Amino acid sequence: MAHQTSNIPWNILASNLQFSQANQTHNRNLHLRHKPGQGKRLHYFVEALTNNIHQHSAQTRKRYPERYDAPHSDDIILDDATVRKVTPTVHRLRSHASWKTEYEPSIFPSRGEICQHKGDTECRCPIPYEERKASSFYRRYRRNKCYRFHEDNGEAFFNLEVVKSLLLHGEMDVIFRVCAYPGVDLGTWWDMFTCYCNPHDVGWDTLCTKALLPYIGLNVIFCFPETWDPASGMTDEKDYRQMKVYQYMLHQCTLSGMTSEVATHPHRQFFGIEDGQFHSHGALGGPRPLYGSVSFEHFLNCETPTDSRPGRCDVPQVQGILYSKGLPMELVLEIMDLAEYTPRGRLWVPHHPFHRGNWDELEKYLKFCWQVLVRCDMMASALGMVIPWQELVSQTLIELFDCCTGRWWTRDWDTPKGYTFL
């Protein structure tokens, strides 16, 4: 089940961890063993994962033309097929946008309609016709004063959100064409904030950080079957969903309340987390997080109570029961719709990705997370920049496995690694 076991040494990382129950000093989690040579093994894992990203990025790039010509400003760079593909994502981000906009969610195009408001600068479609031109991708970041980010950079920010959507959907041809323009400013938007007073939650680095958390977290948990497989010893007390590593990962990769939430959408969709269920400044985000010290049910509802939703496997079963009563299928579907009996998330068994009934979806999800990392690396290379993967991976390990069992890392500001493991 672990992804790319032949290329990424998950077993080496897992060998430095052990499951520990909650006590007065730490919460339920996978804690470091603090064995001799631990730092060397952790660095080996970081370098192996980083090298694998670079290798897959280079291999995948060969599937595309070696050279792209920069589009003219008036060229339509988003064709109809691409617009139809990314419109649901853009509609969702505009419906829940943190910036002031005149967007009207009710006009979301059905049946594949595409905006035809040529020359209309106040169009309220999800992706206005003017935003399909190359010129919209050539906007540049302007330094702004506090509380003036959307006034000074709102148009460029919207285009950045479109670029993130293209990366999530794998539309790399468009990305490579844009990056061929000498003055493209996407590199500036890698790590961005609305102003110096606010967190860095705007840039496309969030695609990488949000994907790394579940990619590393879930692959490591798989190495501890006693936390997810009843046949291997899983119990209510020894359940991966009760551990800090899982609760922290789930909370952080599905957060609401950030300036840009595009990076969290696919993770909410997979895990079945509602928009607004977890907040960036919610109960679990305080100075003493509760991750791993509360039951999973309490964790899911500690910030915003959620209603009970069926799993994907429950829907056809209920449909079959209604149909067996002699009701026509049209009426069955209408009843299901009126009752809002629809599943949340992609898991057949809700909130249990390691349930054997969910393995196919889990495998697809891990592959998706990996593809996001590779696509971001390809875009960075096209822009002539290098993503600090060693630093990002090291930071993810610290976030997932840090605890009160002793100092095991130091910050290195002047090295590409970013951190030194002890």
C-alpha positions, 0 to 999 in steps of 0.5 A, spaced: 500 500 500 505 504 501 507 509 495 513 508 491 516 503 496 522 501 491 524 508 491 522 512 497 525 508 504 519 509 508 521 503 512 528 507 514 523 513 516 518 508 520 524 504 523 526 511 527 519 511 530 514 507 535 507 508 537 506 511 544 500 511 548 498 518 551 500 520 558 502 526 562 508 528 558 505 527 550 499 525 546 498 518 542 503 519 536 508 515 533 514 518 537 522 518 535 526 512 538 532 517 539 537 511 537 544 512 535 545 514 528 537 517 528 539 524 524 543 520 519 537 516 517 532 521 517 537 525 512 537 519 508 530 519 507 529 526 506 535 526 500 531 520 497 525 523 497 527 529 494 531 526 489 525 522 487 521 528 486 527 531 481 527 524 477 520 523 476 519 531 474 525 530 469 522 524 466 515 526 466 517 533 463 520 529 457 512 527 455 511 534 453 515 538 447 522 540 449 521 548 447 514 552 447 513 559 444 511 565 448 504 566 447 502 573 444 498 577 450 491 577 446 492 569 444 487 565 448 491 560 452 485 557 455 481 553 450 474 550 451 476 543 454 481 546 459 476 551 461 470 546 462 475 541 466 477 547 471 471 551 472 468 547 477 475 548 481 475 556 480 467 556 481 468 553 488 474 558 490 470 564 487 464 562 491 468 562 498 473 567 496 476 571 501 477 577 497 471 582 495 468 580 488 462 581 484 462 574 482 455 571 482 455 563 484 448 562 482 450 563 474 455 557 475 454 554 468 451 547 467 451 543 461 458 545 459 457 553 457 463 557 457 463 565 457 462 569 451 462 576 454 468 578 450 471 585 452 466 585 458 471 587 464 465 586 469 463 579 467 461 575 473 462 568 470 467 563 473 472 564 468 471 570 464 473 570 457 478 576 458 481 571 463 483 566 458 488 570 454 495 570 455 495 577 458 492 575 464 497 570 466 502 576 465 500 580 471 506 582 476 506 582 483 506 589 486 508 591 493 502 593 497 500 596 504 496 593 509 489 591 507 490 593 500 492 586 497 486 585 493 486 592 491 493 592 488 493 585 486 486 582 486 487 581 478 494 577 479 491 573 485 485 571 481 490 568 475 494 565 480 488 561 483 487 559 476 494 557 475 494 553 482 487 549 479 491 548 472 496 544 476 491 540 480 488 538 474 495 536 470 494 542 465 501 542 464 501 544 457 498 551 459 503 552 464 509 551 460 506 556 455 506 561 460 512 560 463 516 561 456 514 568 457 520 572 459 517 576 463 512 572 467 512 573 474 510 566 477 516 565 481 515 571 485 508 568 487 511 562 490 511 564 497 507 570 498 502 573 503 497 579 503 502 583 507 507 583 512 502 582 518 499 576 515 501 569 514 504 566 508 498 563 505 497 566 498 503 563 494 503 556 490 508 553 495 501 551 499 500 546 493 506 543 496 506 543 503 499 541 503 500 535 499 507 533 503 503 532 509 498 527 507 503 523 503 508 522 508 503 521 514 499 516 510 505 512 508 508 512 514 502 510 518 501 504 513 508 501 516 504 500 523 499 496 521 497 495 528 494 502 528 489 500 522 489 493 521 484 489 527 488 482 525 495 486 527 492 488 533 488 495 532 484 497 538 480 503 540 486 505 544 491 503 538 487 507 532 491 511 527 485 516 527 487 517 535 494 519 534 497 526 533 500 525 526 493 523 523 489 528 526 494 534 525 495 532 518 488 532 517 487 538 520 492 542 517 491 540 509 484 541 510 484 548 513 479 553 512 480 561 513 486 562 509 487 567 504 487 562 498 484 555 499 485 552 493 490 547 495 486 544 500 480 543 496 482 536 493 484 534 501 477 536 503 474 532 498 478 525 499 477 525 507 470 528 507 471 534 510 466 540 510 468 547 508 469 551 514 469 544 519 476 546 521 479 553 521 486 556 521 485 559 528 480 554 531 481 550 537 486 545 535 490 551 532 492 554 539 499 554 543 497 547 546 494 543 540 489 537 542 492 533 537 492 526 539 489 527 546 482 527 544 477 521 541 477 522 533 469 523 534 471 529 538 476 531 534 472 532 528 467 536 531 471 540 536 471 546 532 464 546 528 459 540 529 458 537 523 452 533 521 452 525 519 453 523 512 453 516 509 459 513 506 459 512 498 457 504 500 451 506 503 447 510 498 446 505 493 444 500 498 439 505 500 437 506 493 436 499 492 431 498 499 427 504 496 427 501 489 425 494 492 419 497 495 416 498 488 418 506 487 420 508 480 427 510 480 426 517 478 422 517 485 427 514 488 432 519 486 428 525 488 427 522 495 434 521 495 435 528 493 430 531 497 433 528 503 440 530 501 442 523 502 449 524 498 456 522 501 461 526 503 468 525 500 471 519 496 471 514 501 467 508 501 467 507 509 467 514 511 473 517 515 477 511 515 482 511 509 485 505 511 479 500 511 480 495 506 474 497 502 477 504 501 484 502 499 483 503 491 481 510 493 487 511 498 492 509 492 489 514 487 489 519 493 497 518 494 498 518 487 495 524 486 499 527 492 505 525 488 503 528 482 502 535 485 509 535 487 512 533 481 508 538 477 510 543 481 517 541 480 516 541 473 513 548 473 519 551 478 524 548 473 520 552 467 521 558 471 528 557 472 527 556 480 529 551 485 524 548 490 527 547 497 524 540 497 529 538 503 527 544 507 520 542 505 520 535 507 524 536 513 519 541 516 513 536 514 517 531 518 518 536 524 510 538 524 508 530 524 513 527 529 515 533 533 513 532 541 516 533 548 521 527 548 527 531 547 531 536 542 532 532 535 533 538 530 536 545 529 534 550 524 540 552 519 538 558 515 544 558 511 544 551 508 539 548 502 537 543 507 534 548 512 534 543 518 539 538 521 537 532 524 540 530 531 
